[in-house]
Amino acid sequence: MSTFTDILTELADIQPILSNESFKDGTKLGLCKSLCAKIANLGSLAPKEALQLQSSISSLGDPHKDMLLEAVDARLASAVQGRAKADAKTQLLTAPLDFLTASDWEKINNPQANAGAIMSVIASRYARLGIRSLNEQTAKYPIMLVLHMIKLKTAKWPEYETIWKWVND
């Protein structure tokens, strides 16, 4: 697997060939395709590195530079998507009720608080804690708290379809 510096070095090495008219277009195209493949298989590509590659490629006067620029764009886009997927890992909060503040509990215990209001308070607290992708264990606590509070206020359980909807929302 090539590194960023390997690609920069190779780009500097092929630059004279690409600008020399004595080499055939097929040779130049082969060199560019080879470099595109190395860019695509690059282990990681930071935005700063992508900018550096693009500026080096832009200095080429060759018609194949567009192919190289597209390869850098595609690799950077896949790197960004890869980071987004990595960020989407589920987050486990083992004792979420311990993170609710006194004002959160006041809102939850308010006699007029419905299920939506209680879930909103908990969702707001999770957001302030930086929890974006709930683990199944973390997600069950808000539902449990809502069910408990509804049962305390009304002395009966919500309908099963309602509970199912809360779980899946």
N, C-alpha and C positions, 0 to 999 in steps of 0.2 A: 504494500500500500504506500502510495506517495504521500509526502508531507507537503505542507504549504511552501516551505523553502525549496523543496525539490521542484515544484511546479514553477516557482519564480526563476530558479536557475535554468530549467529547461526552456522557459519562455525567452530568457535572455540569450540562450544558445541558439534557438531557432530564428530569432529576430533577423540576423543577417541573411539567412537563407530565404526567409519570406520576402525580404526587400530586394533580393538579388534576382534579376530577370533571367539569368541563365538557367535557373532551375525550372523544371516543368510544373505546371499547375497540379498535376497528379501527385507529385512529390510534396508540394506545399499542402495540398489537401490531406494527404496521409499524415503529415506531421501535425496538422491542426486537429484531425480526428483523434489521433493518439493522445494529444494533450487534453482534448475534451473528455476522453474516457478517464484520464487520470484525475481531472477536476471532478468528474461525477463520482469517482470512488474515493475522493478525499475523505479522511476520517472525520474531520470537523472543519468548519469554515466560519469564522467570526465575521461580523459585518465590517470590521476594520480591515481584515485580510481581504475580503471581497472588494473593498474599495481600492486597495493597493493593487490587486490583480487587474481590476478594470482599468485603472490608470496606466498600468504597464501595457495592457492589450490595446488600449485606445491609441497609444503612440505608434502602433503598427500601421503601416500604410497599405496593408494587404487586404484584398476583398474577403479573405477568410476570417478576419477579426470579428465579424458579426457572429460567426459560429462559436468562437471562443467566449464572446461576451454573453451569449445565450447560455452557454454551459455554466458560466459563473453565476448568472441569475438563477438558473434552475437549481444549482447546488445550494445557493444561499436560501432559496425558498424551501427546499427540503430540510435544511438545517433548522430553519425557523419553525417549520411544522413539527420537526422532531422534538424541539424544545417544548412546544405547546403540548405535545402528547405526553412528554415526561412530566410536565407540570400538572397534568390531569390525573395523576395517581390519586387514589382515594386517601383521605386523611382520617385517621382514627383519633377520636377524643374520648378517653376512657371514662371520665367523670364530667360530662357536659353540664350537669345541674350545678356543679360546684362553681362554674364560671358565671352563673347568672348573678347580677348585682341586686341590691335591695330595691332599686327602682324597677328592675325587671320583674321581681317578685310582686311588687305592688301592682304592676300592670296585669300580670298573670292572675293574681288573686282578686282583681276588680270584679264585682258581681256582674257587670255588664260585658265583660270580656268573653267574646265568642271564640270558637276554635281558630278562626282566621287571625284574630288579634293575638292569640297566644302563640301561634306559629310565627307570626310576624316578629314578635319580640325575640323569640329564640333564633330565628333566621338573622335578625339584625345583630344579635350577640355573636353568632357564628361568623358573620361577615367581619365584625370588628376583631375577632380572634384570628382572622386570615384563613378560615376554613372555607374552601370553595368546592371541593369535590368530596362529598360525604362517603365515608365507609358505611357499610350496612349497620354496623354496631352503633355508629354515631347517629345515623338517621333514625334509629328506632326510639331514641330518647325523647325527641320532640313529640312523637306520636303517643308515646306512653304518658307523657306529661299532659297532653291535651285530653287524652281519654280519662286520666285521673281527675283532672279539673272539671270536665264535663260531668262525670259521675258524681263528684262532690256537689256541684251546683244544681243538677237536675234529678239526682237519685236514680238515673237510668242510663244505660249505655246507648251510644249512637247506633244507628242502623249499620249492619255489616257493610253494605254498599258504600256508605259514607266513610267508614274506616278504611276500606280498600282504596277509595279515591285519595284519601290523605296519604296513604303509604305510597301510592304511585305518582303523586304530584311532586 
